[in-house]
Amino acid sequence: MLWSLEAALKNRGAIFDDGDAAWVSHVVIDRNLITAQNEGSSEAAAGAVLKLLAV
């Protein structure tokens, strides 16, 4: 691969937090930023958004 998003982020000081496997649900919440690993994470990501909005 000529270019990797993970490598580019790490080179700029980001903490790259991926799940145990590509097919499992994985959501990361950092203050107001919510990220999800894949479409299998959509339910968990939606729950995180609703929880954040309820505050």
C-alpha positions, -999 to +999 in steps of 0.1 A: +000+000+000+014+034-010-004+054+017-019+044+050-042+066+071-031+048+103+006+055+096-002+091+086-021+098+118+006+082+140+033+102+122+015+133+132+011+123+169-023+107+169-033+078+191-047+052+167-071+029+186-084+000+166-105-029+177-094-065+184-105-075+149-118-057+118-152-073+121-160-065+157-178-034+170-154-007+183-163+028+193-140+055+207-153+086+225-130+115+230-148+145+245-173+154+217-157+132+190-172+098+185-156+074+160-166+039+149-145+012+133-170-002+108-206-006+099-209-032+127-202-004+151-232+017+141-255+007+169-228+013+195-219+046+179-256+057+178-259+048+215-228+069+223-243+099+203-276+096+222-258+094+255-237+125+247-268+144+236-287+135+269-260+153+290 
